[in-house]
Amino acid sequence: MLAQRTALFKSSGTAAARTAAKAAAASGREIIDLTAGEIWSHTAPLVQEGAIAAITGNVNRYTDTLGLLELRHALARKTSTETAQPWSADEIAVTTGAKQALFNAAMALVDPGDEVLIPAPYWTTFPAQIIIAGGTPVFIETRHSKFVPRLADITAAVTRKTKAIVINTPNNPTGAVYDRDTLAGMAQLAVDRELWIIFDECYGTFAHSPHVHHPIVTVAPRARDRTLIVNSFSKTLALTGWRIGYLAAPKTVIGAVKALQSHTTSSPNVIAQHALLHHLKSGDTAFQMQLQRQVADGRALGLSVLSELRSVPQPIAQGGFYFYLDLGDLQRSAKANGRELSADDVASALLTDAGVATVSGTAFGDPIGLRLSYGIDRDLLDKGLRRLTTTLNTWN
């Protein structure tokens, strides 16, 4: 018999969507995959250089559990520059991707029975990891406020059991970028109620003008001592497969993370660490800027194509690289014609009828949303979105 906790959550909905896309493609059909949370790109040249140098230098041993000290110093400098707050190497943990940073945070902070506030729609892993830690996710609906949580709603959800707030901006899946006032209000609430803030800014380099990404400790320095910053290079440098991320947090939290990580993965991949360190030491941002232009071009193309949708409003796409479609009008139209149409139905039909793989909003706790990635090849994006638009427009 399996442990009871395995019945409390399902496999990642985004992973399931990718699997469905691959299965459909394996049958010989042309499937355009808009499910992946990654940018299609070659590896950054400086990252390649660093990795090759480490390999030819016979680097193959464990590092410190929290990662190479020199890398942690580099990440502390990076975080200090980005947040305008001082950070030291002993406030940094290098992790096997941002997922491990989030898992470490949940395990270090959350006791059984604790509640953690999570704005919805949410990335599917947020609540799963809280549940694994024995906590209870409490969802804050944001659809009525353009996917940016209202402070009144968050405040109303706080109870004596509330331990933390998860803040993800730019947001996955919605693409919303939280404004300064919202972040300041959430930070003040955390300070007043003595709550932890888990601040996921993995998409921070992809805020699209005129929207600006604001690190919460820059907006509210008073929240510095109760904030855990989660970041990675999966998006910033298109290194999803390298599994390299980091956590910036108070020393007491990092101490607990070190003990936990020593019993899970131990140190992160040593080649990935040296490759990233080489990139950071160079100070070269050319590749990062190239990715930002690539994503911005994909966004512009996608918004142009999606503007032809008749029963689906234009997605906000303020940040990140996802279009999040609101299927509410389409569902109401279908119901008026005697047909029920869920987000799962739409995703399934698009895969079957249009050969386009998407992620149903049910993966994010939202029955009327649909996530599309625009981080893929430009020509495939154009083709896929045109197929999707044609198919959805036939359902009016």
Secondary structure by P-SEA (a helix, b strand, c coil): ccccccccccccaaaaaaaaaaaaaaacccccccccccccccccaaaaaaaaaaaaacccccccccccaaaaaaaaaaaaaaaccccccccccccccaaaaaaaaaaacccccbbbbbccccccaaaaaaaaacbbbbbbbcccccccccaaaaaaaccccccbbbbbcccccccccccaaaaaaaaaaaaaabbbbbccccccccccccbbbbccccccccccccbbbbccccccccccccccccccccaaaaaaaaaaaaaccccccaaaaaaaaaaaaaccaaaaaaaaaaaaaaaaaaaaaacccccccccccccccbbbbbaaaaaaaaaaacccccaaaaaaaaaacccbbbbcccccccccbbbbbccccaaaaaaaaaaaaaaaaaac
